[in-house]
Amino acid sequence: MSWLLLISNCTVIGHQCNCLGVMDTEIAKRICDLYPEVYEADQNYPIPFGEKRLGHLSCAWVKDKYVGSRLVYNLYGQHRYGRKGNYTVVRKLEQALEEMMKKIESVEDLCGEEWIKVGLPYGMGAEFVSGDWNEIMHVIEKVSNQFYRDIYLYQLQ
């Protein structure tokens, strides 16, 4: 199986991360396997591991065979990790998404608006960590509208 997001023409990818530096399941693992720089950005982020990372983000520019280069954001929207509990803090995920969109505006100045296409994993923060997808989807739509930018969602194939 592969994540369509990773073979898409999205030049900006965001995915929810926990705040403990563990990226060993699902999309996070696939992203780190494909783009080790994303894992390094998480490990070297100046805010120490733990709850203080919630609502923040780290990022890395990566080379990509589909789009040439891509900007990948680690969105710190969950404190813990695992499959036994709802670890997504929706308001913190929203805060990280808003910060990502603000940063994209500065990238737009450098690369041009036509270069930017934003993609997120469908079910992010819900599918594997028991968050409320309807609530998260509402946040994604709200942020998309707030910044007048489409956000494309990609499911696991």
C-alpha positions in Angstrom: 0.0 0.0 0.0 1.1 3.5 -0.6 -0.1 7.0 0.4 -1.3 8.8 -2.7 -0.3 12.0 -1.0 3.3 11.0 -1.3 3.0 10.4 -5.1 0.8 13.4 -5.7 1.7 16.7 -7.3 1.4 18.5 -3.9 4.3 20.8 -3.4 3.4 21.3 0.3 2.5 18.4 2.6 1.4 18.6 6.2 0.8 15.7 8.6 -0.1 15.5 12.2 2.8 14.5 14.6 3.0 13.6 18.2 5.1 15.8 20.5 7.4 12.9 21.6 9.6 12.5 18.5 8.2 9.1 17.6 7.4 8.7 13.9 7.2 4.9 13.4 3.6 4.3 12.2 1.4 5.0 9.2 2.0 8.2 7.2 4.7 9.6 9.6 6.9 6.5 9.0 6.4 6.6 5.3 7.3 10.3 5.2 10.4 9.7 7.3 11.5 6.8 5.2 11.1 8.8 2.0 12.4 12.1 3.4 14.8 11.6 6.3 15.1 15.4 6.5 11.6 15.6 7.9 12.5 13.3 10.8 15.7 15.4 11.4 13.5 18.6 11.5 11.4 16.9 14.2 14.4 15.7 16.2 16.2 19.1 16.0 13.2 21.3 16.7 14.2 23.9 19.3 11.1 23.3 21.5 11.9 20.2 23.6 9.8 17.0 23.3 6.6 17.2 25.2 3.4 19.1 25.6 5.0 22.5 24.8 5.2 21.5 21.2 1.5 21.4 20.8 0.2 23.9 18.2 3.6 24.4 16.7 5.3 22.9 13.6 8.6 22.0 12.1 9.4 21.6 8.4 11.9 20.5 5.8 12.5 21.1 2.2 13.0 17.8 0.4 13.8 16.6 -3.1 11.0 14.8 -4.7 10.9 12.8 -7.9 7.2 13.8 -8.6 7.4 17.6 -8.1 11.1 18.4 -7.9 11.1 19.8 -4.4 8.5 19.8 -1.7 8.0 21.4 1.7 6.9 19.0 4.4 5.4 20.2 7.7 5.2 18.2 10.9 2.1 19.6 12.6 2.2 19.0 16.4 -1.4 18.3 17.1 -1.1 15.3 19.4 0.7 15.0 22.7 1.0 11.2 23.0 0.8 8.4 20.5 -0.8 4.9 20.3 -4.1 3.4 19.3 -5.9 3.4 22.7 -7.2 6.9 23.2 -7.9 10.2 21.5 -4.6 11.9 21.4 -5.5 14.7 19.0 -5.9 18.1 20.6 -8.0 19.7 17.8 -7.5 23.3 18.8 -3.7 22.8 18.8 -3.9 21.0 15.4 -5.8 24.1 14.1 -3.2 26.4 15.5 -0.4 24.4 13.7 -2.4 24.4 10.4 -2.9 28.2 10.7 0.8 28.6 11.2 1.6 26.4 8.2 -0.7 28.5 6.0 1.0 31.7 7.2 4.4 30.2 6.3 3.1 29.1 2.9 2.3 32.8 2.2 6.0 33.6 2.6 6.9 30.7 0.4 4.5 32.0 -2.2 6.5 35.2 -2.3 9.6 33.2 -3.2 8.2 30.5 -5.5 5.0 32.0 -6.9 1.4 31.1 -6.2 1.2 28.6 -9.0 3.9 26.4 -7.4 1.9 25.8 -4.2 -0.5 22.9 -3.9 -1.3 21.8 -0.3 -2.0 18.2 0.7 -2.9 16.5 3.9 -3.7 12.9 4.7 -7.4 12.1 4.8 -8.3 11.1 8.3 -5.3 12.9 9.8 -5.6 13.0 13.6 -8.6 10.6 13.6 -8.0 7.5 11.6 -5.2 6.0 13.7 -5.4 8.0 17.0 -9.2 8.0 17.5 -9.8 11.8 17.0 -13.1 13.1 15.7 -12.8 13.3 11.9 -15.9 15.5 11.6 -14.4 18.0 14.0 -11.0 17.9 12.3 -12.5 18.2 8.8 -14.4 21.3 10.0 -11.1 22.8 11.2 -9.4 22.0 7.8 -12.2 23.6 5.9 -12.2 26.6 8.3 -8.4 27.1 7.8 -8.7 26.6 4.0 -11.4 29.3 3.9 -9.6 31.6 6.2 -6.5 31.6 4.0 -8.3 31.4 0.6 -6.4 28.3 -0.3 -7.5 24.8 -1.3 -6.3 21.9 0.8 -6.4 18.5 -0.9 -7.0 15.3 1.2 -5.5 12.0 0.2 -6.6 8.6 1.4 -4.5 5.4 2.0 -4.8 3.3 -1.1 
